[in-house]
Amino acid sequence: IYYQNLDDELRYATLTSGSWEIKELSSDSSIGLESSLAVDSQDRVHFVYYSSPNSELIYGILEDGVLTSETLGTFSENVDLWDIALDSEGQPHIVYYYKTATELVFRSLVKEDGNWESKDLTLAEGDSISGLSLALDSQGTSHLAYILYEESNSLGDSNIIYAEDSTGVWTTENVDTSPENGFNSLELKLNYQEQPVILYYDFYYSVNYALLRDGSWEYKENPL
């Protein structure tokens, strides 16, 4: 899924029998400038994107060429980042980050019996986020990684934060800290043992790898 800037179109592309098939999802300007998708075991495409003109975060599902969508929320605040993952039953889990006048909040949404259930992780006032990645394990536990800029830090300082909700509430821990320049991007995945692995890139042009094993983080620089 991607936004085609020249024609102001949100598009979905799939590789079928060696050829790319492209479907237009929206032709409204500034709808879907950024998006995230996941595909379930029945080849249904689940995606989430932001509609700037309407200040809406949209969840959609594409099944047999038919698109259905719904609004997750309308925001007078800024919705900056989001990601989507599917659990073992194919149910969508969505996490997004938004700002209000007084706080910054991660909101986690899970669709159960047709309804969205939400759970929030509130950050300190003045903090900001520049990266977000979500993964789910076989038990449905959410694992989240993000780059946190704290108000108390000097410009450029940042932390890689890992969060999970196995107890029903979000718990967080610091994975890595950059006293200078900060981090640029990250991606979180679970390995075959369902241990969280975070790949992240810093402003020294280094790729870093962190693995949580037996309660401790193991690190490698430039593992590729």
Backbone as CSV, one residue per row, in Angstrom:
resi,resn,N_x,N_y,N_z,CA_x,CA_y,CA_z,C_x,C_y,C_z
1,ILE,0.858,-1.174,0.000,0.000,0.000,0.000,0.898,1.230,0.000
2,TYR,0.537,2.220,-0.817,1.388,3.391,-0.946,0.566,4.556,-1.482
3,TYR,1.129,5.743,-1.312,0.485,6.952,-1.814,1.210,7.416,-3.069
4,GLN,0.459,7.594,-4.163,1.020,8.063,-5.421,0.794,9.572,-5.490
5,ASN,1.896,10.313,-5.291,1.795,11.752,-5.104,1.326,12.487,-6.358
6,LEU,1.754,12.033,-7.531,1.423,12.724,-8.770,-0.084,12.785,-8.992
7,ASP,-0.783,11.677,-8.727,-2.228,11.607,-8.956,-3.040,11.716,-7.657
8,ASP,-2.354,11.942,-6.520,-3.045,12.029,-5.225,-3.924,10.802,-4.987
9,GLU,-3.326,9.609,-5.141,-4.081,8.372,-4.982,-3.433,7.462,-3.949
10,LEU,-4.263,6.855,-3.124,-3.824,5.774,-2.253,-4.026,4.473,-3.025
11,ARG,-2.935,3.690,-3.171,-2.993,2.497,-4.013,-2.536,1.259,-3.248
12,TYR,-3.027,0.127,-3.720,-2.616,-1.169,-3.193,-2.086,-1.994,-4.351
13,ALA,-0.917,-2.589,-4.172,-0.303,-3.398,-5.228,-0.065,-4.811,-4.721
14,THR,-0.360,-5.804,-5.555,-0.105,-7.198,-5.200,0.521,-7.918,-6.385
15,LEU,1.454,-8.818,-6.091,2.149,-9.567,-7.130,1.411,-10.884,-7.359
16,THR,0.845,-11.035,-8.550,0.061,-12.212,-8.907,0.589,-12.806,-10.197
17,SER,1.040,-14.069,-10.136,1.536,-14.775,-11.327,2.612,-13.985,-12.055
18,GLY,3.483,-13.356,-11.279,4.613,-12.649,-11.858,4.339,-11.233,-12.314
19,SER,3.101,-10.764,-12.166,2.760,-9.409,-12.584,2.131,-8.636,-11.426
20,TRP,2.405,-7.337,-11.384,1.843,-6.490,-10.336,0.456,-5.994,-10.740
21,GLU,-0.502,-6.205,-9.857,-1.845,-5.667,-10.039,-2.028,-4.510,-9.068
22,ILE,-2.496,-3.380,-9.567,-2.622,-2.168,-8.765,-4.086,-1.772,-8.661
23,LYS,-4.517,-1.487,-7.441,-5.906,-1.094,-7.189,-5.906,0.267,-6.496
24,GLU,-6.753,1.157,-6.989,-6.906,2.471,-6.362,-7.852,2.350,-5.160
25,LEU,-7.395,2.813,-4.005,-8.216,2.778,-2.797,-8.873,4.113,-2.510
26,SER,-8.204,5.193,-2.858,-8.761,6.522,-2.651,-8.072,7.490,-3.597
27,SER,-8.848,8.457,-4.121,-8.286,9.472,-5.008,-8.417,10.865,-4.408
28,ASP,-8.653,10.930,-3.093,-8.752,12.217,-2.416,-7.375,12.672,-1.966
29,SER,-7.072,13.928,-2.162,-5.765,14.475,-1.824,-5.469,14.343,-0.344
30,SER,-4.228,13.929,-0.022,-3.715,13.839,1.358,-4.395,12.763,2.191
31,ILE,-5.041,11.795,1.558,-5.596,10.644,2.271,-4.663,9.465,2.060
32,GLY,-4.044,9.002,3.143,-3.166,7.852,3.062,-1.739,8.198,2.730
33,LEU,-1.291,9.422,3.087,0.099,9.781,2.822,1.052,8.796,3.492
34,GLU,0.647,8.268,4.654,1.382,7.203,5.323,0.389,6.117,5.702
35,SER,0.818,4.861,5.625,-0.101,3.759,5.888,0.669,2.544,6.383
36,SER,-0.068,1.581,6.916,0.521,0.328,7.378,-0.459,-0.793,7.067
37,LEU,0.068,-1.977,6.712,-0.823,-3.073,6.352,-0.358,-4.395,6.947
38,ALA,-1.293,-5.348,6.977,-1.030,-6.729,7.380,-1.971,-7.622,6.580
39,VAL,-1.535,-8.843,6.284,-2.323,-9.780,5.490,-2.605,-11.016,6.330
40,ASP,-3.889,-11.443,6.397,-4.232,-12.600,7.216,-4.145,-13.897,6.411
41,SER,-4.453,-15.013,7.062,-4.304,-16.335,6.444,-5.290,-16.573,5.303
42,GLN,-6.332,-15.736,5.192,-7.293,-15.842,4.102,-7.017,-14.821,2.996
43,ASP,-5.800,-14.246,3.027,-5.376,-13.266,2.029,-6.200,-11.979,2.060
44,ARG,-6.835,-11.693,3.175,-7.506,-10.405,3.328,-6.469,-9.379,3.784
45,VAL,-6.532,-8.202,3.194,-5.564,-7.155,3.484,-6.176,-6.175,4.482
46,HIS,-5.535,-6.037,5.623,-5.962,-5.091,6.646,-4.989,-3.923,6.613
47,PHE,-5.493,-2.709,6.661,-4.588,-1.564,6.636,-5.167,-0.411,7.448
48,VAL,-4.295,0.494,7.809,-4.685,1.683,8.561,-3.945,2.875,7.955
49,TYR,-4.645,3.990,7.844,-4.052,5.190,7.269,-4.753,6.418,7.841
50,TYR,-4.147,7.574,7.618,-4.685,8.820,8.162,-5.223,9.686,7.039
51,SER,-6.401,10.253,7.263,-7.013,11.183,6.323,-6.804,12.602,6.838
52,SER,-5.854,13.310,6.259,-5.555,14.665,6.717,-6.726,15.634,6.554
53,PRO,-7.444,15.646,5.420,-8.532,16.610,5.271,-9.620,16.473,6.337
54,ASN,-9.861,15.227,6.793,-10.933,14.997,7.769,-10.405,14.740,9.175
55,SER,-9.071,14.747,9.335,-8.434,14.467,10.633,-8.917,13.140,11.208
56,GLU,-8.996,12.118,10.337,-9.510,10.814,10.742,-8.456,9.724,10.552
57,LEU,-8.407,8.802,11.493,-7.604,7.589,11.338,-8.543,6.495,10.862
58,ILE,-8.202,5.855,9.741,-9.099,4.925,9.059,-8.533,3.514,9.107
59,TYR,-9.400,2.541,9.409,-9.064,1.126,9.281,-9.856,0.563,8.105
60,GLY,-9.182,-0.197,7.245,-9.857,-0.784,6.106,-9.480,-2.244,5.931
61,ILE,-10.347,-2.966,5.237,-10.060,-4.360,4.900,-10.460,-4.581,3.446
62,LEU,-9.545,-5.199,2.705,-9.763,-5.489,1.291,-9.922,-6.992,1.139
63,GLU,-11.114,-7.428,0.710,-11.417,-8.851,0.585,-12.088,-9.107,-0.750
64,ASP,-11.493,-9.990,-1.574,-12.028,-10.324,-2.897,-12.261,-9.071,-3.740
65,GLY,-11.350,-8.121,-3.618,-11.439,-6.906,-4.416,-12.399,-5.861,-3.894
66,VAL,-13.077,-6.157,-2.783,-14.052,-5.220,-2.216,-13.460,-4.564,-0.979
67,LEU,-13.492,-3.239,-0.942,-12.930,-2.478,0.164,-14.028,-2.016,1.112
68,THR,-13.858,-2.296,2.401,-14.714,-1.733,3.437,-13.811,-1.008,4.431
69,SER,-14.289,0.088,4.976,-13.464,0.859,5.897,-14.327,1.468,6.985
70,GLU,-13.675,1.866,8.057,-14.365,2.527,9.166,-13.404,3.506,9.824
71,THR,-13.981,4.513,10.432,-13.193,5.534,11.115,-12.908,5.102,12.543
72,LEU,-11.639,5.110,12.921,-11.247,4.752,14.275,-11.362,5.930,15.227
73,GLY,-11.221,7.120,14.695,-11.320,8.304,15.531,-11.110,9.555,14.704
74,THR,-11.685,10.646,15.196,-11.485,11.954,14.593,-10.717,12.810,15.585
75,PHE,-9.673,13.467,15.116,-8.733,14.106,16.031,-8.550,15.576,15.683
76,SER,-8.716,16.415,16.702,-8.301,17.807,16.558,-6.812,17.912,16.842
77,GLU,-6.267,16.861,17.517,-4.835,16.810,17.809,-4.102,16.174,16.629
78,ASN,-2.803,16.043,16.763,-1.989,15.423,15.727,-1.865,13.924,15.964
79,VAL,-2.141,13.125,14.943,-1.868,11.692,14.968,-0.645,11.474,14.095
80,ASP,0.456,11.097,14.729,1.730,11.099,14.014,2.148,9.727,13.490
81,LEU,1.919,8.668,14.264,2.459,7.353,13.934,1.423,6.287,14.228
82,TRP,1.484,5.185,13.461,0.573,4.077,13.717,1.155,2.815,13.100
83,ASP,0.657,1.672,13.576,1.070,0.391,13.021,-0.057,-0.607,13.264
84,ILE,-0.077,-1.685,12.489,-1.114,-2.701,12.598,-0.471,-4.081,12.575
85,ALA,-1.023,-5.006,13.348,-0.594,-6.410,13.346,-1.832,-7.271,13.574
86,LEU,-1.751,-8.523,13.177,-2.873,-9.457,13.325,-2.515,-10.540,14.319
87,ASP,-3.493,-10.931,15.156,-3.239,-12.016,16.092,-3.465,-13.362,15.403
88,SER,-3.356,-14.451,16.160,-3.447,-15.797,15.576,-4.822,-16.098,14.998
89,GLU,-5.836,-15.327,15.387,-7.190,-15.506,14.860,-7.502,-14.516,13.745
90,GLY,-6.500,-13.757,13.353,-6.696,-12.805,12.272,-7.350,-11.506,12.687
91,GLN,-7.454,-11.253,14.005,-8.062,-10.022,14.473,-7.035,-8.889,14.458
92,PRO,-7.426,-7.710,13.997,-6.468,-6.602,13.917,-6.199,-5.964,15.274
93,HIS,-4.935,-5.655,15.493,-4.492,-4.863,16.635,-3.813,-3.626,16.054
94,ILE,-4.220,-2.476,16.480,-3.692,-1.222,15.959,-3.171,-0.385,17.123
95,VAL,-2.022,0.200,16.932,-1.499,1.130,17.923,-1.168,2.437,17.208
96,TYR,-1.524,3.543,17.838,-1.205,4.839,17.255,-0.825,5.822,18.352
97,TYR,-0.174,6.881,17.931,0.390,7.870,18.838,-0.192,9.225,18.487
98,TYR,-0.724,9.935,19.481,-1.296,11.242,19.201,-0.969,12.229,20.312
99,LYS,-1.085,13.507,19.967,-0.765,14.578,20.890,-2.036,15.353,21.242
100,THR,-2.182,15.685,22.520,-3.213,16.620,22.942,-2.506,17.888,23.422
101,ALA,-3.284,18.814,23.953,-2.685,20.053,24.438,-1.801,19.812,25.656
102,THR,-2.042,18.715,26.382,-1.338,18.504,27.649,-0.585,17.199,27.744
103,GLU,-0.791,16.244,26.807,-0.130,14.954,26.946,0.071,14.278,25.599
104,LEU,0.915,13.236,25.631,1.159,12.412,24.457,0.766,10.980,24.809
105,VAL,0.011,10.336,23.939,-0.610,9.062,24.283,-0.407,8.043,23.173
106,PHE,-0.023,6.814,23.557,-0.153,5.658,22.697,-1.517,5.036,22.993
107,ARG,-2.288,4.770,21.971,-3.553,4.056,22.163,-3.501,2.745,21.387
108,SER,-3.808,1.660,22.069,-3.846,0.335,21.470,-5.308,-0.066,21.277
109,LEU,-5.644,-0.506,20.058,-7.004,-0.932,19.741,-7.011,-2.394,19.326
110,VAL,-7.942,-3.152,19.860,-8.134,-4.553,19.494,-9.598,-4.742,19.144
111,LYS,-9.873,-5.379,18.012,-11.252,-5.600,17.611,-11.724,-6.947,18.134
112,GLU,-12.727,-6.920,19.003,-13.295,-8.130,19.592,-14.810,-8.096,19.454
113,ASP,-15.356,-9.148,18.840,-16.807,-9.251,18.641,-17.369,-8.011,17.956
114,GLY,-16.614,-7.482,17.004,-17.092,-6.350,16.225,-16.879,-4.996,16.860
115,ASN,-16.347,-4.959,18.079,-16.136,-3.686,18.771,-14.653,-3.463,19.043
116,TRP,-14.259,-2.204,19.044,-12.872,-1.857,19.329,-12.682,-1.612,20.810
117,GLU,-11.746,-2.338,21.405,-11.378,-2.134,22.807,-10.052,-1.375,22.834
118,SER,-9.958,-0.376,23.715,-8.774,0.466,23.723,-8.029,0.392,25.049
119,LYS,-6.732,0.676,24.973,-5.862,0.701,26.147,-4.781,1.741,25.877
120,ASP,-4.544,2.628,26.848,-3.656,3.758,26.630,-2.359,3.641,27.420
121,LEU,-1.303,4.195,26.831,-0.025,4.378,27.500,0.317,5.857,27.360
122,THR,0.243,6.602,28.482,0.458,8.036,28.454,1.910,8.356,28.766
123,LEU,2.507,9.195,27.927,3.881,9.620,28.118,3.905,10.952,28.855
124,ALA,5.065,11.323,29.345,5.193,12.581,30.067,4.995,13.764,29.122
125,GLU,4.447,14.831,29.675,4.260,16.032,28.879,5.604,16.525,28.363
126,GLY,5.646,16.855,27.083,6.876,17.350,26.492,7.673,16.298,25.764
127,ASP,7.413,14.995,26.051,8.092,13.940,25.321,7.595,13.904,23.876
128,SER,8.379,13.308,23.009,7.958,13.148,21.626,8.494,11.825,21.081
129,ILE,7.881,11.360,19.993,8.174,10.051,19.415,8.547,10.225,17.948
130,SER,9.527,9.423,17.482,9.886,9.506,16.064,9.916,8.145,15.382
131,GLY,9.474,7.098,16.035,9.438,5.782,15.418,8.482,4.887,16.182
132,LEU,7.894,3.904,15.504,6.896,3.044,16.139,6.794,1.735,15.376
133,SER,6.856,0.594,16.100,6.726,-0.705,15.456,6.026,-1.667,16.404
134,LEU,5.072,-2.443,15.889,4.224,-3.340,16.678,4.358,-4.775,16.204
135,ALA,4.381,-5.728,17.152,4.361,-7.158,16.837,3.509,-7.871,17.885
136,LEU,2.909,-8.995,17.499,2.082,-9.791,18.403,2.640,-11.194,18.510
137,ASP,2.596,-11.780,19.716,3.015,-13.165,19.860,1.800,-14.095,19.780
138,SER,2.029,-15.396,19.915,0.951,-16.376,19.749,-0.102,-16.296,20.839
139,GLN,0.216,-15.644,21.961,-0.741,-15.476,23.052,-1.533,-14.174,22.915
140,GLY,-1.243,-13.409,21.880,-1.945,-12.145,21.678,-1.343,-10.971,22.424
141,THR,-0.181,-11.185,23.057,0.492,-10.087,23.750,1.080,-9.116,22.735
142,SER,0.877,-7.821,22.972,1.438,-6.793,22.106,2.853,-6.455,22.548
143,HIS,3.746,-6.348,21.582,5.126,-5.923,21.803,5.339,-4.666,20.959
144,LEU,5.886,-3.645,21.561,5.985,-2.341,20.923,7.394,-1.782,21.111
145,ALA,7.915,-1.168,20.080,9.199,-0.458,20.178,9.022,0.931,19.592
146,TYR,9.671,1.903,20.224,9.579,3.263,19.710,10.799,4.063,20.146
147,ILE,11.032,5.179,19.455,12.124,6.090,19.772,11.540,7.249,20.566
148,LEU,12.060,7.466,21.754,11.531,8.481,22.661,12.525,9.620,22.823
149,TYR,12.044,10.821,22.598,12.804,12.031,22.894,12.204,12.653,24.148
150,GLU,12.954,12.705,25.230,12.454,13.237,26.486,12.703,14.739,26.568
151,GLU,11.759,15.436,27.193,11.876,16.886,27.325,13.135,17.264,28.106
152,SER,13.519,16.408,29.065,14.665,16.719,29.910,16.006,16.550,29.187
153,ASN,15.978,15.818,28.054,17.216,15.587,27.311,17.558,16.776,26.421
154,SER,18.819,16.919,26.095,19.228,17.955,25.159,18.829,17.558,23.743
155,LEU,18.855,18.514,22.857,18.446,18.262,21.479,19.262,17.126,20.871
156,GLY,18.571,16.172,20.293,19.246,15.056,19.645,19.316,13.803,20.494
157,ASP,19.250,13.927,21.824,19.284,12.752,22.680,17.998,11.940,22.498
158,SER,18.113,10.621,22.537,16.922,9.789,22.374,17.154,8.420,22.988
159,ASN,16.058,7.684,23.171,16.094,6.351,23.754,15.269,5.389,22.913
160,ILE,15.744,4.157,22.774,14.933,3.084,22.218,14.164,2.461,23.383
161,ILE,12.842,2.470,23.296,11.989,1.950,24.360,11.252,0.713,23.865
162,TYR,11.194,-0.309,24.723,10.418,-1.522,24.455,9.264,-1.579,25.442
163,ALA,8.068,-1.913,24.966,6.886,-2.022,25.827,6.128,-3.298,25.498
164,GLU,5.478,-3.877,26.500,4.624,-5.048,26.270,3.467,-5.014,27.271
165,ASP,2.386,-5.748,26.939,1.177,-5.673,27.761,0.687,-7.053,28.215
166,SER,1.603,-7.961,28.523,1.219,-9.327,28.903,0.384,-9.365,30.180
167,THR,0.505,-8.372,31.045,-0.242,-8.335,32.307,-1.549,-7.569,32.178
168,GLY,-1.832,-7.069,30.974,-3.043,-6.279,30.794,-2.796,-4.782,30.846
169,VAL,-1.609,-4.380,31.276,-1.225,-2.966,31.266,0.145,-2.856,30.602
170,TRP,0.431,-1.697,30.034,1.716,-1.505,29.378,2.833,-1.378,30.407
171,THR,3.921,-2.127,30.195,5.146,-1.934,30.958,6.244,-1.582,29.967
172,THR,7.141,-0.699,30.353,8.170,-0.221,29.442,9.561,-0.395,30.043
173,GLU,10.542,-0.477,29.179,11.942,-0.496,29.614,12.818,0.115,28.535
174,ASN,13.926,0.691,28.975,14.863,1.304,28.051,15.778,0.241,27.444
175,VAL,15.906,0.244,26.130,16.758,-0.708,25.423,18.129,-0.108,25.138
176,ASP,18.141,1.124,24.669,19.402,1.773,24.317,19.216,3.279,24.410
177,THR,20.302,3.969,24.710,20.295,5.429,24.840,21.408,6.012,23.997
178,SER,21.092,7.076,23.294,22.100,7.789,22.517,22.318,9.159,23.144
179,PRO,23.503,9.408,23.723,23.766,10.714,24.318,24.008,11.797,23.288
180,GLU,24.208,11.393,22.054,24.450,12.346,20.979,23.683,11.916,19.732
181,ASN,23.218,12.886,18.996,22.671,12.691,17.645,21.371,11.897,17.594
182,GLY,21.236,10.829,18.404,19.970,10.124,18.447,19.843,9.004,17.436
183,PHE,18.613,8.451,17.369,18.289,7.338,16.484,17.367,7.829,15.374
184,ASN,17.379,7.081,14.286,16.655,7.533,13.104,15.417,6.693,12.813
185,SER,15.513,5.373,12.899,14.388,4.504,12.568,14.561,3.164,13.267
186,LEU,13.474,2.380,13.328,13.562,1.063,13.957,12.493,0.132,13.414
187,GLU,12.673,-1.164,13.677,11.699,-2.191,13.341,11.764,-3.276,14.411
188,LEU,10.600,-3.712,14.885,10.492,-4.761,15.896,9.869,-6.012,15.279
189,LYS,10.497,-7.171,15.515,9.951,-8.455,15.111,10.140,-9.440,16.259
190,LEU,9.426,-10.561,16.200,9.615,-11.658,17.145,10.267,-12.822,16.415
191,ASN,11.282,-13.440,17.034,11.925,-14.578,16.388,11.115,-15.856,16.630
192,TYR,11.649,-16.991,16.216,10.888,-18.238,16.291,10.602,-18.650,17.728
193,GLN,11.355,-18.130,18.680,11.100,-18.372,20.091,10.247,-17.264,20.716
194,GLU,9.733,-16.396,19.854,8.902,-15.256,20.261,9.658,-14.303,21.186
195,GLN,10.956,-14.203,20.986,11.762,-13.211,21.689,11.799,-11.938,20.838
196,PRO,11.606,-10.785,21.455,11.630,-9.545,20.676,13.020,-9.204,20.148
197,VAL,13.062,-8.823,18.891,14.282,-8.396,18.222,14.027,-7.003,17.649
198,ILE,14.901,-6.061,17.965,14.756,-4.699,17.457,15.962,-4.361,16.593
199,LEU,15.701,-3.959,15.371,16.737,-3.479,14.465,16.565,-1.971,14.345
200,TYR,17.611,-1.208,14.647,17.464,0.241,14.628,18.717,0.897,14.056
201,TYR,18.508,2.085,13.557,19.532,2.810,12.800,19.820,4.120,13.512
202,ASP,21.092,4.442,13.702,21.429,5.687,14.378,22.057,6.683,13.401
203,PHE,22.293,7.888,13.897,22.793,8.951,13.038,24.296,8.861,12.793
204,TYR,24.929,7.801,13.343,26.309,7.497,12.981,26.350,6.534,11.804
205,TYR,25.177,6.309,11.185,25.024,5.422,10.031,25.332,3.972,10.400
206,SER,25.031,3.604,11.636,25.218,2.226,12.094,23.859,1.543,12.257
207,VAL,23.776,0.288,11.823,22.604,-0.540,12.084,22.864,-1.323,13.364
208,ASN,21.941,-1.259,14.298,22.100,-1.910,15.592,21.021,-2.968,15.786
209,TYR,21.387,-4.016,16.509,20.509,-5.175,16.717,20.433,-5.437,18.211
210,ALA,19.207,-5.549,18.735,19.018,-5.866,20.148,18.042,-7.030,20.274
211,LEU,18.405,-8.028,21.054,17.602,-9.227,21.284,17.366,-9.384,22.781
212,LEU,16.086,-9.564,23.177,15.772,-9.793,24.582,15.753,-11.294,24.841
213,ARG,16.749,-11.780,25.607,16.870,-13.198,25.899,17.019,-13.380,27.419
214,ASP,16.112,-14.166,27.999,16.155,-14.469,29.434,16.219,-13.200,30.283
215,GLY,15.473,-12.193,29.867,15.361,-10.980,30.663,16.445,-9.949,30.446
216,SER,17.413,-10.229,29.569,18.501,-9.280,29.320,18.624,-9.007,27.823
217,TRP,19.024,-7.789,27.502,19.201,-7.409,26.106,20.608,-7.726,25.635
218,GLU,20.706,-8.342,24.469,21.979,-8.614,23.818,22.089,-7.715,22.588
219,TYR,23.285,-7.174,22.356,23.454,-6.156,21.325,24.501,-6.565,20.298
220,LYS,24.275,-6.130,19.073,25.253,-6.228,18.002,25.177,-4.960,17.170
221,GLU,26.342,-4.496,16.703,26.378,-3.337,15.815,26.740,-3.803,14.422
222,ASN,25.989,-3.266,13.447,26.181,-3.640,12.041,26.191,-5.159,11.863
223,PRO,25.057,-5.838,12.219,25.040,-7.314,12.165,24.888,-7.868,10.771
224,LEU,24.606,-7.024,9.768,24.341,-7.533,8.434,25.613,-7.779,7.645
